[in-house]
Amino acid sequence: MFVITYQDIHGSSAKEIAVKFDCSKKYPCTGIKLEDVNLTYHNQAAEASCTNAGGVASGLVQPTSCLHPYTARRELMVDDL
């Protein structure tokens, strides 16, 4: 189960870091899903930044996902209990 899905997002970013998940160590962001996200910065590949964030990516995702897959799996196991 995913808490939030970012799906079919296309366009350009005003900043080089187009995707930023800045979450706390005590309360990390989990269950994030990126699906078919394509963002550029000045017609170049944009960047992603993740701190204490977990989830999965599917389809075309640009910038390359920085989500930590372990955090997503851990949440799935807790939800399955």
TIVO-2410 file (N, C-alpha, C; in nm, 3 decimals):
# residues 81
REC num residu      c1      c2      c3 atome chaine
REC   1      M   0.084  -0.117   0.000     N      A
REC   1      M   0.000   0.000   0.000    CA      A
REC   1      M   0.089   0.124   0.000     C      A
REC   2      F   0.057   0.220  -0.085     N      A
REC   2      F   0.134   0.342  -0.090    CA      A
REC   2      F   0.049   0.457  -0.040     C      A
REC   3      V   0.112   0.546   0.033     N      A
REC   3      V   0.043   0.659   0.093    CA      A
REC   3      V   0.014   0.765  -0.011     C      A
REC   4      I   0.112   0.792  -0.100     N      A
REC   4      I   0.093   0.897  -0.199    CA      A
REC   4      I   0.161   0.857  -0.330     C      A
REC   5      T   0.093   0.885  -0.440     N      A
REC   5      T   0.146   0.855  -0.573    CA      A
REC   5      T   0.157   0.983  -0.653     C      A
REC   6      Y   0.274   1.005  -0.713     N      A
REC   6      Y   0.295   1.114  -0.807    CA      A
REC   6      Y   0.295   1.049  -0.945     C      A
REC   7      Q   0.193   1.078  -1.026     N      A
REC   7      Q   0.174   1.006  -1.152    CA      A
REC   7      Q   0.152   1.103  -1.267     C      A
REC   8      D   0.213   1.069  -1.382     N      A
REC   8      D   0.197   1.147  -1.506    CA      A
REC   8      D   0.226   1.295  -1.486     C      A
REC   9      I   0.344   1.325  -1.435     N      A
REC   9      I   0.387   1.463  -1.415    CA      A
REC   9      I   0.496   1.492  -1.517     C      A
REC  10      H   0.475   1.592  -1.600     N      A
REC  10      H   0.568   1.625  -1.708    CA      A
REC  10      H   0.586   1.775  -1.714     C      A
REC  11      G   0.710   1.820  -1.742     N      A
REC  11      G   0.731   1.963  -1.758    CA      A
REC  11      G   0.872   2.004  -1.723     C      A
REC  12      S   0.889   2.132  -1.695     N      A
REC  12      S   1.021   2.185  -1.662    CA      A
REC  12      S   1.017   2.244  -1.522     C      A
REC  13      S   1.134   2.245  -1.459     N      A
REC  13      S   1.147   2.294  -1.323    CA      A
REC  13      S   1.221   2.428  -1.322     C      A
REC  14      A   1.185   2.514  -1.230     N      A
REC  14      A   1.254   2.641  -1.214    CA      A
REC  14      A   1.387   2.623  -1.140     C      A
REC  15      K   1.405   2.506  -1.077     N      A
REC  15      K   1.527   2.478  -1.002    CA      A
REC  15      K   1.591   2.349  -1.053     C      A
REC  16      E   1.722   2.339  -1.037     N      A
REC  16      E   1.793   2.220  -1.083    CA      A
REC  16      E   1.745   2.095  -1.012     C      A
REC  17      I   1.715   2.108  -0.882     N      A
REC  17      I   1.659   1.995  -0.807    CA      A
REC  17      I   1.507   2.004  -0.821     C      A
REC  18      A   1.454   1.921  -0.909     N      A
REC  18      A   1.311   1.926  -0.943    CA      A
REC  18      A   1.226   1.843  -0.848     C      A
REC  19      V   1.285   1.741  -0.788     N      A
REC  19      V   1.212   1.654  -0.696    CA      A
REC  19      V   1.290   1.654  -0.564     C      A
REC  20      K   1.224   1.696  -0.456     N      A
REC  20      K   1.292   1.702  -0.328    CA      A
REC  20      K   1.201   1.650  -0.217     C      A
REC  21      F   1.245   1.543  -0.153     N      A
REC  21      F   1.176   1.490  -0.036    CA      A
REC  21      F   1.272   1.509   0.080     C      A
REC  22      D   1.243   1.601   0.171     N      A
REC  22      D   1.329   1.635   0.283    CA      A
REC  22      D   1.255   1.599   0.410     C      A
REC  23      C   1.272   1.477   0.455     N      A
REC  23      C   1.194   1.424   0.567    CA      A
REC  23      C   1.283   1.405   0.690     C      A
REC  24      S   1.219   1.403   0.806     N      A
REC  24      S   1.295   1.391   0.931    CA      A
REC  24      S   1.339   1.247   0.955     C      A
REC  25      K   1.446   1.232   1.032     N      A
REC  25      K   1.495   1.099   1.066    CA      A
REC  25      K   1.396   1.028   1.159     C      A
REC  26      K   1.335   1.103   1.249     N      A
REC  26      K   1.240   1.045   1.344    CA      A
REC  26      K   1.111   1.001   1.276     C      A
REC  27      Y   1.065   1.081   1.178     N      A
REC  27      Y   0.941   1.050   1.105    CA      A
REC  27      Y   0.970   1.053   0.955     C      A
REC  28      P   1.034   0.948   0.903     N      A
REC  28      P   1.068   0.947   0.760    CA      A
REC  28      P   0.943   0.938   0.673     C      A
REC  29      C   0.956   0.985   0.552     N      A
REC  29      C   0.848   0.973   0.453    CA      A
REC  29      C   0.855   0.833   0.395     C      A
REC  30      T   0.745   0.760   0.398     N      A
REC  30      T   0.743   0.624   0.344    CA      A
REC  30      T   0.622   0.608   0.253     C      A
REC  31      G   0.626   0.504   0.173     N      A
REC  31      G   0.512   0.473   0.088    CA      A
REC  31      G   0.493   0.567  -0.030     C      A
REC  32      I   0.600   0.627  -0.078     N      A
REC  32      I   0.591   0.719  -0.192    CA      A
REC  32      I   0.606   0.638  -0.320     C      A
REC  33      K   0.525   0.670  -0.419     N      A
REC  33      K   0.536   0.605  -0.550    CA      A
REC  33      K   0.547   0.712  -0.658     C      A
REC  34      L   0.653   0.703  -0.738     N      A
REC  34      L   0.672   0.789  -0.854    CA      A
REC  34      L   0.642   0.706  -0.978     C      A
REC  35      E   0.551   0.753  -1.061     N      A
REC  35      E   0.513   0.679  -1.181    CA      A
REC  35      E   0.500   0.775  -1.299     C      A
REC  36      D   0.582   0.751  -1.401     N      A
REC  36      D   0.581   0.833  -1.523    CA      A
REC  36      D   0.595   0.982  -1.491     C      A
REC  37      V   0.710   1.015  -1.432     N      A
REC  37      V   0.744   1.153  -1.398    CA      A
REC  37      V   0.861   1.193  -1.488     C      A
REC  38      N   0.847   1.302  -1.562     N      A
REC  38      N   0.951   1.348  -1.653    CA      A
REC  38      N   0.968   1.498  -1.641     C      A
REC  39      L   1.070   1.539  -1.567     N      A
REC  39      L   1.095   1.681  -1.542    CA      A
REC  39      L   1.234   1.719  -1.591     C      A
REC  40      T   1.245   1.837  -1.650     N      A
REC  40      T   1.374   1.886  -1.698    CA      A
REC  40      T   1.405   2.020  -1.633     C      A
REC  41      Y   1.529   2.060  -1.647     N      A
REC  41      Y   1.574   2.191  -1.598    CA      A
REC  41      Y   1.656   2.253  -1.710     C      A
REC  42      H   1.607   2.362  -1.768     N      A
REC  42      H   1.673   2.429  -1.881    CA      A
REC  42      H   1.705   2.330  -1.993     C      A
REC  43      N   1.608   2.247  -2.028     N      A
REC  43      N   1.622   2.146  -2.134    CA      A
REC  43      N   1.730   2.042  -2.107     C      A
REC  44      Q   1.769   2.026  -1.983     N      A
REC  44      Q   1.865   1.925  -1.941    CA      A
REC  44      Q   1.799   1.838  -1.834     C      A
REC  45      A   1.864   1.728  -1.804     N      A
REC  45      A   1.812   1.641  -1.699    CA      A
REC  45      A   1.811   1.716  -1.565     C      A
REC  46      A   1.701   1.710  -1.495     N      A
REC  46      A   1.690   1.769  -1.362    CA      A
REC  46      A   1.749   1.671  -1.260     C      A
REC  47      E   1.753   1.711  -1.135     N      A
REC  47      E   1.805   1.626  -1.029    CA      A
REC  47      E   1.698   1.601  -0.924     C      A
REC  48      A   1.722   1.496  -0.844     N      A
REC  48      A   1.633   1.464  -0.733    CA      A
REC  48      A   1.715   1.458  -0.604     C      A
REC  49      S   1.651   1.492  -0.493     N      A
REC  49      S   1.717   1.488  -0.364    CA      A
REC  49      S   1.622   1.424  -0.262     C      A
REC  50      C   1.671   1.323  -0.193     N      A
REC  50      C   1.588   1.255  -0.093    CA      A
REC  50      C   1.664   1.244   0.039     C      A
REC  51      T   1.599   1.283   0.145     N      A
REC  51      T   1.652   1.265   0.280    CA      A
REC  51      T   1.546   1.192   0.360     C      A
REC  52      N   1.579   1.072   0.406     N      A
REC  52      N   1.488   0.991   0.487    CA      A
REC  52      N   1.354   0.969   0.416     C      A
REC  53      A   1.361   0.932   0.289     N      A
REC  53      A   1.239   0.910   0.209    CA      A
REC  53      A   1.247   0.775   0.140     C      A
REC  54      G   1.138   0.702   0.142     N      A
REC  54      G   1.136   0.570   0.082    CA      A
REC  54      G   1.015   0.546  -0.004     C      A
REC  55      G   1.034   0.464  -0.105     N      A
REC  55      G   0.925   0.430  -0.195    CA      A
REC  55      G   0.977   0.361  -0.317     C      A
REC  56      V   0.897   0.364  -0.421     N      A
REC  56      V   0.932   0.296  -0.546    CA      A
REC  56      V   0.907   0.389  -0.663     C      A
REC  57      A   0.968   0.354  -0.775     N      A
REC  57      A   0.948   0.427  -0.899    CA      A
REC  57      A   0.914   0.326  -1.008     C      A
REC  58      S   0.825   0.366  -1.101     N      A
REC  58      S   0.792   0.278  -1.212    CA      A
REC  58      S   0.768   0.363  -1.336     C      A
REC  59      G   0.782   0.298  -1.451     N      A
REC  59      G   0.769   0.370  -1.576    CA      A
REC  59      G   0.889   0.461  -1.596     C      A
REC  60      L   0.874   0.561  -1.680     N      A
REC  60      L   0.980   0.659  -1.701    CA      A
REC  60      L   0.981   0.756  -1.583     C      A
REC  61      V   1.092   0.764  -1.514     N      A
REC  61      V   1.105   0.859  -1.404    CA      A
REC  61      V   1.236   0.936  -1.425     C      A
REC  62      Q   1.223   1.063  -1.456     N      A
REC  62      Q   1.337   1.152  -1.475    CA      A
REC  62      Q   1.308   1.282  -1.403     C      A
REC  63      P   1.384   1.323  -1.306     N      A
REC  63      P   1.515   1.271  -1.271    CA      A
REC  63      P   1.508   1.133  -1.206     C      A
REC  64      T   1.617   1.061  -1.212     N      A
REC  64      T   1.623   0.927  -1.154    CA      A
REC  64      T   1.581   0.932  -1.008     C      A
REC  65      S   1.499   0.837  -0.970     N      A
REC  65      S   1.447   0.834  -0.833    CA      A
REC  65      S   1.560   0.818  -0.731     C      A
REC  66      C   1.549   0.889  -0.623     N      A
REC  66      C   1.645   0.877  -0.512    CA      A
REC  66      C   1.577   0.812  -0.391     C      A
REC  67      L   1.454   0.767  -0.406     N      A
REC  67      L   1.381   0.705  -0.295    CA      A
REC  67      L   1.450   0.577  -0.252     C      A
REC  68      H   1.454   0.554  -0.124     N      A
REC  68      H   1.516   0.434  -0.069    CA      A
REC  68      H   1.414   0.321  -0.067     C      A
REC  69      P   1.440   0.211  -0.140     N      A
REC  69      P   1.341   0.103  -0.148    CA      A
REC  69      P   1.319   0.030  -0.016     C      A
REC  70      Y   1.419   0.024   0.073     N      A
REC  70      Y   1.402  -0.047   0.199    CA      A
REC  70      Y   1.292   0.015   0.283     C      A
REC  71      T   1.283   0.146   0.287     N      A
REC  71      T   1.181   0.214   0.366    CA      A
REC  71      T   1.042   0.179   0.315     C      A
REC  72      A   1.027   0.164   0.184     N      A
REC  72      A   0.898   0.126   0.128    CA      A
REC  72      A   0.862  -0.017   0.168     C      A
REC  73      R   0.958  -0.107   0.161     N      A
REC  73      R   0.932  -0.247   0.198    CA      A
REC  73      R   0.897  -0.260   0.345     C      A
REC  74      R   0.967  -0.184   0.430     N      A
REC  74      R   0.940  -0.191   0.573    CA      A
REC  74      R   0.796  -0.151   0.602     C      A
REC  75      E   0.748  -0.047   0.537     N      A
REC  75      E   0.611  -0.003   0.559    CA      A
REC  75      E   0.512  -0.111   0.512     C      A
REC  76      L   0.542  -0.174   0.399     N      A
REC  76      L   0.454  -0.278   0.349    CA      A
REC  76      L   0.443  -0.392   0.449     C      A
REC  77      M   0.554  -0.430   0.511     N      A
REC  77      M   0.550  -0.539   0.608    CA      A
REC  77      M   0.468  -0.500   0.729     C      A
REC  78      V   0.481  -0.377   0.777     N      A
REC  78      V   0.404  -0.332   0.892    CA      A
REC  78      V   0.255  -0.330   0.857     C      A
REC  79      D   0.220  -0.284   0.738     N      A
REC  79      D   0.080  -0.280   0.696    CA      A
REC  79      D   0.019  -0.419   0.681     C      A
REC  80      D   0.102  -0.518   0.654     N      A
REC  80      D   0.053  -0.655   0.634    CA      A
REC  80      D   0.022  -0.725   0.765     C      A
REC  81      L   0.066  -0.671   0.879     N      A
REC  81      L   0.045  -0.737   1.009    CA      A
REC  81      L  -0.100  -0.734   1.049     C      A
***
